[in-house]
Amino acid sequence: MADNAQLERLTALLAQQSEQAAQREERLAEQAAQREERLAAMLERALANQVQQPIARSETAVTESRQPAATPAKLPSSAISTPHLTSSASLKEFGTWRQKFDDFRLLTHLETLPIAEQKAALMSLLDDEWTRTLRYSLQIPSEADLKTVIDMMEAHLRGQRSIILDRRDFYSRVQEPDETFDDFVSSIKEIAAYCDFCDKCADDQYRDRIVVGIRDEEALKRMLHEPKLTLQRAVDICRACGEIKFSSAGSTPLTCIGQFSATVTFGDCQTATTVYVLREVTGFLLGWCDSVRLRILPANFPAQIPVNIWRSQSAAGMTIPGVYRHESSENLDAFFSAVGVPWVPRKIMCNSHPCVEVTDEGEDSFRIKTVTMLKTLDMKFKLGEKFEDSLMSGDKTENVIRREGDSLIQEQDSVKGKIVITRAFTEAGMDMTLEHKDSGVKATRHFRRQTTA
């Protein structure tokens, strides 16, 4: 019996709460409708005041009839969408709302109203939480105009979110598999708008994010070969590579869905090339026999290359030069901590996916170019000879690199202690082992081979 009584009381309580919630929803809807009516009346009143004065009569044309007053064209208030703002809006959503509100002000000539009425119009677009925030949390001067009020609202939202989180989103942004290049660039610029980058370094940040995050391997290789890569040049390269189309004679363009690098050997000649994979063929692709029969090729033109003379990089001998993209790391945070990298750049580097280009410049000279979130590192050296370099912290280092088989072993001395970096190259990619000798901490970074230089 006691359980039944408790169940009945609980049922009655739930019914009462449901009824109160419905009543509260009705009150909120009624208040919103009243705000809409007040705003519409204010807009109608503002638009009615926008009437041009009659054209003044000329003193020498007294007998001419007056020209009727002209009323500027205007949209009906029902055709203008009112941009409402809720307290759950993020900083990015607030930026979108602000743009819509600026358009709303332009369409309704809201700036012609007194400041008090402009503020009242703004308040009618905000929910109850925002209304309380403006009244009790933000110290808005009574003489402040509408722009000042909105600026203070945006600053309030900015203060509720750490700028480090926005920068983390920026530095970890990479191009999605089905995302176009233009959509990718628009996305990183939108994220960067909330990262508080200085105007002078913004273009460099965009450029580095494109280089690190782009999926097009051909575009990546071309950008890494640019001696002085600018943002505009990076955009031009990526767009040009994205627009490459492969055409067959007299047919529509073919669509390339993938590519891979290969070494082709024909007799005594050998060359590195790129093989493109096509989704479909809608025209004619002529083979050797057809081309000779149609007299497109001479009869003594070499026939197709047999499959058995295609050789992988491992069969022809390991090639160290190439472009490598980072895939994963192990114990990297502990290693950076051991060498004294501060917390913020340490976390950024641990979440980055750098690209590395290794170039053989002849006579035992190499060049290793690394593009990271924070900066681009360009290291030139000759095997067995000492050279100076610097850590991410700016500390100078003394280095010497030697080659053992298919590995480059770098010994580095600095104020942080001795560090040994081993880059082991395979057909699939590169494994980089970093060891801090003083503490014994080791880390490993794995890179996938993209192209062969």
Buried (B, 14 or more C-beta within 10 A) or exposed (E): EEEEEEEEEEEEEEEEEEEEEEEEEEEEEEEEEEBBEEBBEBBEEBBEEEEEEEEEEEEEEEEEEEEEEEEEEBEEBEEBEBBBBEEEBEBBEBBEBBEBBBEBBEBBBBEEBEBEBBBBBBBBBBBEEBEEBBEEEBEBEEEBEBEEBBEBBBEBBBEEEEEEEBBBBBBBBEBEEEEEBEEBBEBBBBBBBBBEBEEEEBBBBBBBBBBBBBBBBBBBBBBBBEEEBEBEBBBEBBBEBBEEEEEBEEEEEBEBEEBEBBBBBEEEEEEBEEEBEEEEEEEEEBEEEEEBEEEEBEEEEEEEEEEEEEBEBEEEEEBBBBBBBBEEBEBBBBBBBBBBBEEEBBBBBBBBBBBBBBBBEEEBEBBBBBBBBBEBBEBEBBEEEEEEBEBBBEEEBEBBBEBEEBBBBBBBBBEBBEBBBBBBBEEEBBBBBBBBEEEEBBBBBBBEBBBBB
